[in-house]
Structure formats: structure tokens, C-alpha cells
């Protein structure tokens, strides 16, 4: 065998092993969930005198949801003399006027609410939260992003967990207002349900580190200060602060039964922007925090899980590498054992079980935990796998930028004010308009994704010509669909349907 072929086989095998190891970790999370699923958190006691709470509502250009979140927050059931609401607005559009007007209306009703506006947006969301702390009066700080609809009982159902002086965060589970709107939102909902129902429960109840999700939760103020406050040197300030607090010995409480409904990105460009930010922020935090975790005196199980948690996003690079190597691997029939042997069957089966079936088990377990219907994700899994592969180009770019220390702006996920309805864009009352973004510099990523889709079609043609590769043809079809779906969805993002443009004109006139 030529040296080049040996090197290629070695690299390809390493990539397969890495993907399989992360697949094995998914099984570990499901096992931990199953083992600890009945260890529900109960408050140590109840406050006789309820503490002061500040609710922070960070927003940036949220014209379609600003009024809704402010009004909904003011309906939360908590003594008015114990509650402060802060609207932390960094907007540069008419959200400023919408929010200010709504704040004035709520203030006239006797609500203790203040409007805090910044001009420079330094530090983005983390900077807004840090700035709000200057005038926050609460002993505890609840945070809700602008697209959330907090339950009226949120505070009364969560605040008593802080009777344990070691608890610094109580995190609720996200629910999804527009879960059933499209194939994209259905897939996102299953992704996030797995994250909350399996990852959070398994980590939190087994004594491992978990993360605050940036919204839908409450912090103990002194824990924020003790951990060093909000920092904006990464794009996921919530993950950063979470680990710093837990390294200080603070405890998290996750309540899967406490639901905070929110809006899922309804179109591809918004979804990709969100995933890019989460991926890059996760990689930045791996660089920043992983050495500290490994050098700390926390138990080995915590370090082990923290490694997979903080490095999980790197899986996109290995997936992208495997996809790029697909054609030469097919040509060389590249695996560390010969074709037609028993060991080749064992290797193929193991890779399939660890890299593919683990996702099936994971997301089925997530839906089983939340809805009791574990079979439901099965019909969406091909699309979810395709979507995951389709995002690997954009997310690989995010990881490389993080490793190189390249800074980027905090790109907010657009909110459209959708409601829980299968025809949300047809009849909701807040807004259904997707406003075309301002002209930006050329984005080459969708074109690379489209080219990857064509590349997958070439590989599929090779499968047809060579029966030895026939078993991977269905996966290549999913990969091709994923790349085309993501790329075309991104390229069409700036196109606004006529009925949306008409209603946009009406709203602008108003």
C-alpha cells in the first residue's frame, strides 16, 4: 500500500473513531438519565418572607415581541413590593419607542419597572446584563429573552429552591411556541428536547456540571458576583458564567417540569446564525475553561463530562472531514480491515451503532421523557441527521474562528412574534413579517454547502456503479438533502413573500 494511502486510511480511521466515541457518550447520557430520572429536586424549605427579585429582559431590535414579553412579565404572580422588572434595551430601531411606551403603561399600573437603554451595545447581551446589575435591587435575578412567554407562576414555583444557600441557579425547561410550524421547527424542537430532557437531567441529577441556558432561569446575585460577573469574551456568556460558578462550588437546579415557552427560529438563516453563535461560543469556552476544569479539584466524573460537554461542538469538524473524505474512501474501500472479513462486518456495525443509532436512542429517549411517545422522533430522524450534516460547513467555520481567536459580533436570532399554531404565519396577531436584512458582505458558506450537495450526488453515482458501497447510499442521500436544504434555505433567506411585504408596509405606516 502506498504511503499516501496509509496516511489517508489512518486519518479516516481516527475521524471514524472520534465520531464513534462521541456517539458512545450519548449512550452514557441516556444511561445517566435513566439511572437518576426519579431524583427530582425539592426545595429544602419555603421563604416566610419572600426575597426581592429582579427580572431582566435583554433585547435588541425586538420590535415584534418587545411589547408581548413586557406585558407577560408584568403578569407574573409575585408581590409587587418584592419585584423589579428591567427592560435592558440595546435596540437601534423602533423597538426603543415600542418598549418605552409599554414600560410607561405598566408603570402607570403600579408595576416597578424601569427602561434601560444603551447606545454602544458594548459586550452585547452580557454587557446589557452587566449594566443592568448596577440598578438591580433583587437578591435574585431572573432572565428572559424577548421571545419567551414566562408562566405567571414561574417565580413562586422556583424561588423556594434558593432556601438551599448553595444553590445559585434554577433553570426551567424550554418549550416551543411554533413547534409544529414546519419541518425545520419540528426538527429543532426534537434537538432541544433531547438537550433539556436528557443532557440537563443526567448531568444535574448525577452531580456533574450543567449550563445555564441564558434565559428561562434565575440566578442568585451573590453567585454571579462571586464567579466574576458577566464576561463578554465569548459568544455564550451563559455557559462561561455557569462553569465559573460551579468551579466555585455553587449548585445548579434544573426543573424539567417547569416550562418556559419560546419561539424557534422559523427560517434557515436565523437557525444557522443561532447554531453558529452557539458553536463558536462553545468552542471559545472550551479554550477558556477546559484547562481550568482539568486543573481543578472537582471529581473525575465531573472532569470527564465537562470534557465532552465543552468539546462536543468539535464533532462538526470531524463530520465535515468524513464527508470530504467520502469519495476517496469509497475508491480505496478504506477501513483498517479488509473487505469481506468478519472483522470488517464488526467494524461497520460498531460505527453504525455508535455514530448513528446513538442519536436515535438519544432523541427517542428525550421525547419519551417529555411526551411519553418515544416513537415520534423516528419519522424525523432522517431529516434531523441531514440537517446536522448540512450545518457542518458553517459550524466548522465557527470552530476554526474560535480556535484562531477571531472575534465576531453577537448576531441575535430574529424573533417574529409567532404563536402556537400550525398556521402561525397566516394569522398571528403580533407580526408575521420577515424583514429582509441589510446588505452585508458576501457570504460564501451557502455556496460551499451547495457544492457539498453536488459532491454527495457524485458519491451516490459511485455507489450505483460499485455494489460494495451500496449500503452507504441511503446515508449519502440524506447528506445530499441536508446540504441542499441548508444552502438553498440560506440563499433564499432574503426573499420576502408578497403577502409579508404588504403587511410590512402596513405596519411601517402605523
Secondary structure, 3 states (H helix, E strand, C coil): CCHHHHHHHHHHHHHHHHHHHHHHHHHHHHHHHHHHCCCCCCCCCCCCCCCCEEEEEEECCCCCCHHHHHHHHCCCCCCHHHEEEEEEECCCCCHHHHHHHHHHHHHHCCCCEEEEECCCCCCHHHHHHHHHCCCCCCCEEEECCCCCECCCCHHHHHHHHHHCCCEEEEEEEEEECCCCCCHHHHHHHHHHHHHHHHHHHHHHHCCCCCCCCCCCEEEEHHHHHHCCCCCCCCCCHHHHHHHHHHHCCCEEEEEEEEEEEECCCCCHHHHHHHHHHHHHHHHHHHHHHHHHHHHCCCCHHHHHHHHHHHHHHHHHHHHHHHHHCHHHHHHHCCCCCCCCCHHHHHHHHHHHHHHHHHHHHHHHHHHHHHCCCCCHHHHCHHHHHHHHHHCHHHHHHHHHHHHCCCCCCCCCCCCCCCCCCCCHHHHCCCCCCCCCCCCCCCCCHHHHHHHHHHHHHHHHHHHHHCHHHHHHHHHHHHHHHHHHHHHHHHHCCCCCCHHHHHHHHHHHHC
